[in-house]
Amino acid sequence: MAALALRCAGRRWLLARLGPSFSVPHVVPMATTAKEEMARFWEKNTQSNRPLSPHVSIYKWSLPMAMSIMHRGTGVALSLGVSLFGLAALVLPQHFPHYLAMVKSLSLGPALIYSAKFALAFPFSYHTWNGIRHLAWDMGKGFKIPQVNQSGVLVLILTLLSSAGLASM
C-alpha cells in the first residue's frame, strides 16, 4: 500500500516538475485480445495438421536421457527429504533419539531395515556420483557418445555399491 502511494506521489511530483507542456502518451488498446489470438493459433494449427509438440513417446529412450531425468528426480527428493527432516526437527516435541528408539521397538526384520536404509542411501549416492560426472563434463571431458554411455554405467555401478555399503552400516 505504501509503495503504491509512493509511486503515485512520485508521478505527480515528476509531472509537476516537467510542466504542462509534457504530455503522457495514452495507452492504446491492443487490436486483439489474448482469447482471439489463441483462437487464431489453434485454427491455424488445425488447418495445417501439424502435431502439437514433440512428445516423449516419439523419442527412443537412452541411458543419458533416463539418467538426466533421474538426476533431477533425486535432486528434488533430496531437497524435499532434507526440508521435511528439518521441519520435523523443529515441530516434533521429542528429540531424535526418542524417535530412533520408537523405530527400534518395532522389531522390524533386518531385510526390511536394510531395504529402508538402501532406499534412503540410493538418491544421495546417485546424485553425488552423477554430480561428479557432471563436473567432468563441465571440464569438457567425456562428451563422445560411447564415453557418455560408459560413464553412465559407471555411475550406476558406483551408486549401487555405495548405496549397499551405506545401507550395511
Contact map, one row per residue, 1 for C-alpha under 8 A:
1111100000000000000000000000000000000000000000000000000000000000000000000000000000000000000000000000000000000000000000000000000000000000000000000000000000000000000000000
1111110000000000000000000000000000000000000000000000000000000000000000000000000000000000000000000000000000000000000000000000000000000000000000000000000000000000000000000
1111111000000000000000000000000000000000000000000000000000000000000000000000000000000000000000000000000000000000000000000000000000000000000000000000000000000000000000000
1111111100000000000000000000000000000000000000000000000000000000000000000000000000000000000000000000000000000000000000000000000000000000000000000000000000000000000000000
1111111110000000000000000000000000000000000000000000000000000000000000000000000000000000000000000000000000000000000000000000000000000000000000000000000000000000000000000
0111111111000000000000000000000000000000000000000000000000000000000000000000000000000000000000000000000000000000000000000000000000000000000000000000000000000000000000000
0011111111100000000000000000000000000000000000000000000000000000000000000000000000000000000000000000000000000000000000000000000000000000000000000000000000000000000000000
0001111111110000000000000000000000000000000000000000000000000000000000000000000000000000000000000000000000000000000000000000000000000000000000000000000000000000000000000
0000111111111000000000000000000000000000000000000000000000000000000000000000000000000000000000000000000000000000000000000000000000000000000000000000000000000000000000000
0000011111111100000000000000000000000000000000000000000000000000000000000000000000000000000000000000000000000000000000000000000000000000000000000000000000000000000000000
0000001111111110000000000000000000000000000000000000000000000000000000000000000000000000000000000000000000000000000000000000000000000000000000000000000000000000000000000
0000000111111111000000000000000000000000000000000000000000000000000000000000000000000000000000000000000000000000000000000000000000000000000000000000000000000000000000000
0000000011111111100000000000000000000000000000000000000000000000000000000000000000000000000000000000000000000000000000000000000000000000000000000000000000000000000000000
0000000001111111110000000000000000000000000000000000000000000000000000000000000000000000000000000000000000000000000000000000000000000000000000000000000000000000000000000
0000000000111111111101000000000000000000000000000000000000000000000000000000000000000000000000000000000000000000000000000000000000000000000000000000000000000000000000000
0000000000011111111100000000000000000000000000000000000000000000000000000000000000000000000000000000000000000000000000000000000000000000000000000000000000000000000000000
0000000000001111111000000000000000000000000000000000000000000000000000000000000000000000000000000000000000000000000000000000000000000000000000000000000000000000000000000
0000000000000111111111000000000000000000000000000000000000000000000000000000000000000000000000000000000000000000000000000000000000000000000000000000000000000000000000000
0000000000000011111111000000000000000000000000000000000000000000000000000000000000000000000000000000000000000000000000000000000000000000000000000000000000000000000000000
0000000000000011011111100000000000000000000000000000000000000000000000000000000000000000000000000000000000000000000000000000000000000000000000000000000000000000000000000
0000000000000000011111100000000000000000000000000000000000000000000000000000000000000000000000000000000000000000000000000000000000000000000000000000000000000000000000000
0000000000000010011111110000000000000000000000000000000000000000000000000000000000000000000000000000000000000000000000000000000000000000000000000000000000000000000000000
0000000000000000000111111000000000000000000000000000000000000000000000000000000000000000000000000000000000000000000000000000000000000000000000000000000000000000000000000
0000000000000000000001111100000000000000000000000000000000000000000000000000000000000000000000000000000000000000000000000000000000000000000000000000000000000000000000000
0000000000000000000000111110000000000000000000000000000000000000000000000000000000000000000000000000000000000000000000000000000000000000000000000000000000000000000000000
0000000000000000000000011111000000000000000000000000000000000000000000000000000000000000000000000000000000000000000000000000000000000000000000000000000000000000000000000
0000000000000000000000001111100000000000000000000000000000000000000000000000000000000000000000000000000000000000000000000000000000000000000000000000000000000000000000000
0000000000000000000000000111110000000000000000000000000000000000000000000000000000000000000000000000000000000000000000000000000000000000000000000000000000000000000000000
0000000000000000000000000011111000000000000000000000000000000000000000000000000000000000000000000000000000000000000000000000000000000000000000000000000000000000000000000
0000000000000000000000000001111110000000000000000000000000000000000000000000000000000000000000000000000000000000000000000000000000000000000000000000000000000000000000000
0000000000000000000000000000111110000000000000000000000000000000000000000000000000000000000000000000000000000000000000000000000000000000000000000000000000000000000000000
0000000000000000000000000000011111011000000000000000000000000000000000000000000000000000000000000000000000000000000000000000000000000000000000000000000000000000000000000
0000000000000000000000000000011111111000000000000000000000000000000000000000000000000000000000000000000000000000000000000000000000000000000000000000000000000000000000000
0000000000000000000000000000000111111100000000000000000000000000000000000000000000000000000000000000000000000000000000000000000000000000000000000000000000000000000000000
0000000000000000000000000000000011111110000000000000000000000000000000000000000000000000000000000000000000000000000000000000000000000000000000000000000000000000000000000
0000000000000000000000000000000111111111000000000000000000000000000000000000000000000000000000000000000000000000000000000000000000000000000000000000000000000000000000000
0000000000000000000000000000000111111111100000000000000000000000000000000000000000000000000000000000000000000000000000000000000000000000000000000000000000000000000000000
0000000000000000000000000000000001111111110000000000000000000000000000000000000000000000000000000000000000000000000000000000000000000000000000000000000000000000000000000
0000000000000000000000000000000000111111111000000000000000000000000000000000000000000000000000000000000000000000000000000000000000000000000000000000000000000000000000000
0000000000000000000000000000000000011111111100000000000000000000000000000000000000000000000000000000000000000000000000000000000000000000000000000000000000000000000000000
0000000000000000000000000000000000001111111110000000000000000000000000000000000000000000000000000000000000000000000000000000000000000000000000000000000000000000000000000
0000000000000000000000000000000000000111111111000000000000000000000000000000000000000000000000000000000000000000000000000000000000000000000000000000000000000000000000000
0000000000000000000000000000000000000011111111100000000000000000000000000000000000000000000000000000000000000000000000000000000000000000000000000000000000000000000000000
0000000000000000000000000000000000000001111111110000000000000000000000000000000000000000000000000000000000000000000000000000000000000000000000000000000000000000000000000
0000000000000000000000000000000000000000111111111101000000000000000000000000000000000000000000000000000000000000000000000000000000000000000000000000000000000000000000000
0000000000000000000000000000000000000000011111111100000000000000000000000000000000000000000000000000000000000000000000000000000000000000000000000000000000000000000000000
0000000000000000000000000000000000000000001111111000000000000000000000000000000000000000000000000000000000000000000000000000000000000000000000000000000000000000000000000
0000000000000000000000000000000000000000000111111100000000000000000000000000000000000000000000000000000000000000000000000000000000000000000000000000000000000000000000000
0000000000000000000000000000000000000000000011111110000000000000000000000000000000000000000000000000000000000000000000000000000000000000000000000000000000000000000000000
0000000000000000000000000000000000000000000011011111000000000000000000000000000000000000000000000000000000000000000000000000000000000000000000000000000000000000000000000
0000000000000000000000000000000000000000000000001111110000000000000000000000000000000000000000000000000000000000000000000000000000000000000000000000000000000000000000000
0000000000000000000000000000000000000000000010000111110000000000000000000000000000000000000000000000000000000000000000000000000000000000000000000000000000000000000000000
0000000000000000000000000000000000000000000000000011111000000000000000000000000000000000000000000000000000000000000000000000000000000000000000000000000000000000000000000
0000000000000000000000000000000000000000000000000011111101000000000000000000000000000000000000000000000000000000000000000000000000000000000000000000000000000000000000000
0000000000000000000000000000000000000000000000000000111111100000000000000000000000000000000000000000000000000000000000000000000000000000000000000000000000000000000000000
0000000000000000000000000000000000000000000000000000011111100000000000000000000000000000000000000000000000000000000000000000000000000000000000000000000000000000000000000
0000000000000000000000000000000000000000000000000000001111110000000000000000000000000000000000000000000000000000000000000000000000000000000000000000000000000000000000000
0000000000000000000000000000000000000000000000000000011111110000000000000000000000000000000000000000000000000000000000000000000000000000000000000000000000000000000000000
0000000000000000000000000000000000000000000000000000001111111000000000000000000000000000000000000000000000000000000000000000000000000000000000000000000000000000000000000
0000000000000000000000000000000000000000000000000000000011111100000000000000000000000000000000000000000000000000000000000000000000000000000000000000000000000000000000000
0000000000000000000000000000000000000000000000000000000000111110110000000000000000000000000000000000000000000000000000000000000000000000000000000000000000000000000000000
0000000000000000000000000000000000000000000000000000000000011111110000000000000000000000000000000000000000000000000000000000000000000000000000000000000000000000000000000
0000000000000000000000000000000000000000000000000000000000001111111000000000000000000000000000000000000000000000000000000000000000000000000000000000100100000000000000000
0000000000000000000000000000000000000000000000000000000000000111111100000000000000000000000000000000000000000000000000000000000000000000000000000001100100000000000000000
0000000000000000000000000000000000000000000000000000000000001111111110000000000000000000000000000000000000000000000000000000000000000000000000000000000000000000000000000
0000000000000000000000000000000000000000000000000000000000001111111111000000000000000000000000000000000000000000000000000000000000000000000000000000000000000000000000000
0000000000000000000000000000000000000000000000000000000000000011111111100000000000000000000000000000000000000000000000000000000000000000000000000000000100000000000000000
0000000000000000000000000000000000000000000000000000000000000001111111110000000000000000000000000000000000000000000000000000000000000000000000000000000000000000000000000
0000000000000000000000000000000000000000000000000000000000000000111111111000000000000000000000000000000000000000000000000000000000000000000000000000000000000000000000000
0000000000000000000000000000000000000000000000000000000000000000011111111100000000000000000000000000000000000000000000000000000000000000000000000000000000000000000000000
0000000000000000000000000000000000000000000000000000000000000000001111111110000000000000000000000000000000000000000000000000011001000000000000000000000000000000000000000
0000000000000000000000000000000000000000000000000000000000000000000111111111000000000000000000000000000000000000000000000000000000000000000000000000000000000000000000000
0000000000000000000000000000000000000000000000000000000000000000000011111111100000000000000000000000000000000000000000000000000000000000000000000000000000000000000000000
0000000000000000000000000000000000000000000000000000000000000000000001111111110000000000000000000000000000000000000000000011011000000000000000000000000000000000000000000
0000000000000000000000000000000000000000000000000000000000000000000000111111111000000000000000000000000000000000000000000010001000000000000000000000000000000000000000000
0000000000000000000000000000000000000000000000000000000000000000000000011111111100000000000000000000000000000000000000000000000000000000000000000000000000000000000000000
0000000000000000000000000000000000000000000000000000000000000000000000001111111110000000000000000000000000000000000000000010000000000000000000000000000000000000000000000
0000000000000000000000000000000000000000000000000000000000000000000000000111111111000000000000000000000000000000000000000011000000000000000000000000000000000000000000000
0000000000000000000000000000000000000000000000000000000000000000000000000011111111100000000000000000000000000000000000000000000000000000000000000000000000000000000000000
0000000000000000000000000000000000000000000000000000000000000000000000000001111111110000000000000000000000000000000000000000000000000000000000000000000000000000000000000
0000000000000000000000000000000000000000000000000000000000000000000000000000111111111000000000000000000000000000000000000000000000000000000000000000000000000000000000000
0000000000000000000000000000000000000000000000000000000000000000000000000000011111111100000000000000000000000000000000000000000000000000000000000000000000000000000000000
0000000000000000000000000000000000000000000000000000000000000000000000000000001111111110000000000000000000000000000000000000000000000000000000000000000000000000000000000
0000000000000000000000000000000000000000000000000000000000000000000000000000000111111111000000000000000000000000000000000000000000000000000000000000000000000000000000000
0000000000000000000000000000000000000000000000000000000000000000000000000000000011111111100000000000000000000000000000000000000000000000000000000000000000000000000000000
0000000000000000000000000000000000000000000000000000000000000000000000000000000001111111110000000000000000000000000000000000000000000000000000000000000000000000000000000
0000000000000000000000000000000000000000000000000000000000000000000000000000000000111111111000000000000000000000000000000000000000000000000000000000000000000000000000000
0000000000000000000000000000000000000000000000000000000000000000000000000000000000011111111100000000000000000000000000000000000000000000000000000000000000000000000000000
0000000000000000000000000000000000000000000000000000000000000000000000000000000000001111111100110000000000000000000000000000000000000000000000000000000000000000000000000
0000000000000000000000000000000000000000000000000000000000000000000000000000000000000111111100000000000000000000000000000000000000000000000000000000000000000000000000000
0000000000000000000000000000000000000000000000000000000000000000000000000000000000000011111110000000000000000000000000000000000000000000000000000000000000000000000000000
0000000000000000000000000000000000000000000000000000000000000000000000000000000000000001111111100000000000000000000000000000000000000000000000000000000000000000000000000
0000000000000000000000000000000000000000000000000000000000000000000000000000000000000000001111100000000000000000000000000000000000000000000000000000000000000000000000000
0000000000000000000000000000000000000000000000000000000000000000000000000000000000000000000111110110000000000000000000000000000000000000000000000000000000000000000000000
0000000000000000000000000000000000000000000000000000000000000000000000000000000000000000100111111110000000000000000000000000000000000000000000000000000000000000000000000
0000000000000000000000000000000000000000000000000000000000000000000000000000000000000000100001111111000000000000000000000000000000000000000000000000000000000000000000000
0000000000000000000000000000000000000000000000000000000000000000000000000000000000000000000000111111100000000000000000000000000000000000000000000000000000000000000000000
0000000000000000000000000000000000000000000000000000000000000000000000000000000000000000000001111111110000000000000000000000000000000000000000000000000000000000000000000
0000000000000000000000000000000000000000000000000000000000000000000000000000000000000000000001111111111000000000000000000000000000000000000000000000000000000000000000000
0000000000000000000000000000000000000000000000000000000000000000000000000000000000000000000000011111111100000000000000000000000000000000000000000000000000000000000000000
0000000000000000000000000000000000000000000000000000000000000000000000000000000000000000000000001111111110000000000000000000000000000000000000000000000000000000000000000
0000000000000000000000000000000000000000000000000000000000000000000000000000000000000000000000000111111111000000000000000000000000000000000000000000000000000000000000000
0000000000000000000000000000000000000000000000000000000000000000000000000000000000000000000000000011111111100000000000000000000000000000000000000000000000000000000000000
0000000000000000000000000000000000000000000000000000000000000000000000000000000000000000000000000001111111110000000000000000000000000000000000000000000000000000000000000
0000000000000000000000000000000000000000000000000000000000000000000000000000000000000000000000000000111111100000000000000000000000000000000000000000000000000000000000000
0000000000000000000000000000000000000000000000000000000000000000000000000000000000000000000000000000011111110000000000000000000000000000000000000000000000000000000000000
0000000000000000000000000000000000000000000000000000000000000000000000000000000000000000000000000000001111111000000000000000000000000000000000000000000000000000000000000
0000000000000000000000000000000000000000000000000000000000000000000000000000000000000000000000000000000101111101100000000000000000000000000000000000000000000000000000000
0000000000000000000000000000000000000000000000000000000000000000000000000000000000000000000000000000000000111111100000000000000000000000000000000000000000000000000000000
0000000000000000000000000000000000000000000000000000000000000000000000000000000000000000000000000000000000011111110000000000000000000000000000000000000000000000000000000
0000000000000000000000000000000000000000000000000000000000000000000000000000000000000000000000000000000000001111111000000000000000000000000000000000000000000000000000000
0000000000000000000000000000000000000000000000000000000000000000000000000000000000000000000000000000000000011111111100000000000000000000000000000000000000000000000000000
0000000000000000000000000000000000000000000000000000000000000000000000000000000000000000000000000000000000011111111110000000000000000000000000000000000000000000000000000
0000000000000000000000000000000000000000000000000000000000000000000000000000000000000000000000000000000000000111111111000000000000000000000000000000000000000000000000110
0000000000000000000000000000000000000000000000000000000000000000000000000000000000000000000000000000000000000011111111100000000000000000000000000000000000000000000000100
0000000000000000000000000000000000000000000000000000000000000000000000000000000000000000000000000000000000000001111111110000000000000000000000000000000000000000000000000
0000000000000000000000000000000000000000000000000000000000000000000000000000000000000000000000000000000000000000111111111000000000000000000000000000000000000000000001100
0000000000000000000000000000000000000000000000000000000000000000000000000000000000000000000000000000000000000000011111111100000000000000000000000000000000000000001101100
0000000000000000000000000000000000000000000000000000000000000000000000000000000000000000000000000000000000000000001111111110000000000000000000000000000000000000000000000
0000000000000000000000000000000000000000000000000000000000000000000000000000000000000000000000000000000000000000000111111111000000000000000000000000000000000000000000000
0000000000000000000000000000000000000000000000000000000000000000000000000000000000000000000000000000000000000000000011111111100000000000000000000000000000000000001001100
0000000000000000000000000000000000000000000000000000000000000000000000000000000000000000000000000000000000000000000001111111110000000000000000000000000000000011001000000
0000000000000000000000000000000000000000000000000000000000000000000000000110110000000000000000000000000000000000000000111111111000000000000000000000000000000000000000000
0000000000000000000000000000000000000000000000000000000000000000000000000100010000000000000000000000000000000000000000011111111100000000000000000000000000000000000000000
0000000000000000000000000000000000000000000000000000000000000000000000000000000000000000000000000000000000000000000000001111111110000000000000000000000000000010011000000
0000000000000000000000000000000000000000000000000000000000000000000000100100000000000000000000000000000000000000000000000111111111000000000000000000000000110010000000000
0000000000000000000000000000000000000000000000000000000000000000000000100110000000000000000000000000000000000000000000000011111111100000000000000000000000000000000000000
0000000000000000000000000000000000000000000000000000000000000000000000000000000000000000000000000000000000000000000000000001111111110000000000000000000000000000000000000
0000000000000000000000000000000000000000000000000000000000000000000000000000000000000000000000000000000000000000000000000000111111111000000000000000000000100110000000000
0000000000000000000000000000000000000000000000000000000000000000000000100000000000000000000000000000000000000000000000000000011111111100000000000000000000100000000000000
0000000000000000000000000000000000000000000000000000000000000000000000000000000000000000000000000000000000000000000000000000001111111110000000000000000000000000000000000
0000000000000000000000000000000000000000000000000000000000000000000000000000000000000000000000000000000000000000000000000000000111111111000000000000000000000000000000000
0000000000000000000000000000000000000000000000000000000000000000000000000000000000000000000000000000000000000000000000000000000011111111100000000000001000100000000000000
0000000000000000000000000000000000000000000000000000000000000000000000000000000000000000000000000000000000000000000000000000000001111111110000000000000000000000000000000
0000000000000000000000000000000000000000000000000000000000000000000000000000000000000000000000000000000000000000000000000000000000111111111000000000000000000000000000000
0000000000000000000000000000000000000000000000000000000000000000000000000000000000000000000000000000000000000000000000000000000000011111111111000000000000000000000000000
0000000000000000000000000000000000000000000000000000000000000000000000000000000000000000000000000000000000000000000000000000000000001111111111100000000000000000000000000
0000000000000000000000000000000000000000000000000000000000000000000000000000000000000000000000000000000000000000000000000000000000000111111110000000000000000000000000000
0000000000000000000000000000000000000000000000000000000000000000000000000000000000000000000000000000000000000000000000000000000000000011111110000000000000000000000000000
0000000000000000000000000000000000000000000000000000000000000000000000000000000000000000000000000000000000000000000000000000000000000001111111100000000000000000000000000
0000000000000000000000000000000000000000000000000000000000000000000000000000000000000000000000000000000000000000000000000000000000000001111111100000000000000000000000000
0000000000000000000000000000000000000000000000000000000000000000000000000000000000000000000000000000000000000000000000000000000000000001100111110011001000000000000000000
0000000000000000000000000000000000000000000000000000000000000000000000000000000000000000000000000000000000000000000000000000000000000000100111111011000000000000000000000
0000000000000000000000000000000000000000000000000000000000000000000000000000000000000000000000000000000000000000000000000000000000000000000001111111000000000000000000000
0000000000000000000000000000000000000000000000000000000000000000000000000000000000000000000000000000000000000000000000000000000000000000000000111111100000000000000000000
0000000000000000000000000000000000000000000000000000000000000000000000000000000000000000000000000000000000000000000000000000000000000000000000011111110000000000000000000
0000000000000000000000000000000000000000000000000000000000000000000000000000000000000000000000000000000000000000000000000000000000000000000001111111111000000000000000000
0000000000000000000000000000000000000000000000000000000000000001000000000000000000000000000000000000000000000000000000000000000000000000000001111111111100000000000000000
0000000000000000000000000000000000000000000000000000000000000011000000000000000000000000000000000000000000000000000000000000000000000000000000001111111110000000000000000
0000000000000000000000000000000000000000000000000000000000000000000000000000000000000000000000000000000000000000000000000000000000000000000000000111111111000000000000000
0000000000000000000000000000000000000000000000000000000000000000000000000000000000000000000000000000000000000000000000000000000000001000000001000011111111100000000000000
0000000000000000000000000000000000000000000000000000000000000011001000000000000000000000000000000000000000000000000000000000000000000000000000000001111111110000000000000
0000000000000000000000000000000000000000000000000000000000000000000000000000000000000000000000000000000000000000000000000000000000000000000000000000111111111000000000000
0000000000000000000000000000000000000000000000000000000000000000000000000000000000000000000000000000000000000000000000000000000000000000000000000000011111111100000000000
0000000000000000000000000000000000000000000000000000000000000000000000000000000000000000000000000000000000000000000000000000010011001000000000000000001111111110000000000
0000000000000000000000000000000000000000000000000000000000000000000000000000000000000000000000000000000000000000000000000000010000000000000000000000000111111111000000000
0000000000000000000000000000000000000000000000000000000000000000000000000000000000000000000000000000000000000000000000000000000000000000000000000000000011111111100000000
0000000000000000000000000000000000000000000000000000000000000000000000000000000000000000000000000000000000000000000000000000000010000000000000000000000001111111110000000
0000000000000000000000000000000000000000000000000000000000000000000000000000000000000000000000000000000000000000000000000100110010000000000000000000000000111111111000000
0000000000000000000000000000000000000000000000000000000000000000000000000000000000000000000000000000000000000000000000000100000000000000000000000000000000011111111100000
0000000000000000000000000000000000000000000000000000000000000000000000000000000000000000000000000000000000000000000000000000000000000000000000000000000000001111111110000
0000000000000000000000000000000000000000000000000000000000000000000000000000000000000000000000000000000000000000000000000000100000000000000000000000000000000111111111000
0000000000000000000000000000000000000000000000000000000000000000000000000000000000000000000000000000000000000000000001001100100000000000000000000000000000000011111111100
0000000000000000000000000000000000000000000000000000000000000000000000000000000000000000000000000000000000000000000001000000000000000000000000000000000000000001111111110
0000000000000000000000000000000000000000000000000000000000000000000000000000000000000000000000000000000000000000000000000000000000000000000000000000000000000000111111111
0000000000000000000000000000000000000000000000000000000000000000000000000000000000000000000000000000000000000000000011001000000000000000000000000000000000000000011111111
0000000000000000000000000000000000000000000000000000000000000000000000000000000000000000000000000000000000000000011011001000000000000000000000000000000000000000001111111
0000000000000000000000000000000000000000000000000000000000000000000000000000000000000000000000000000000000000000010000000000000000000000000000000000000000000000000111111
0000000000000000000000000000000000000000000000000000000000000000000000000000000000000000000000000000000000000000000000000000000000000000000000000000000000000000000011111
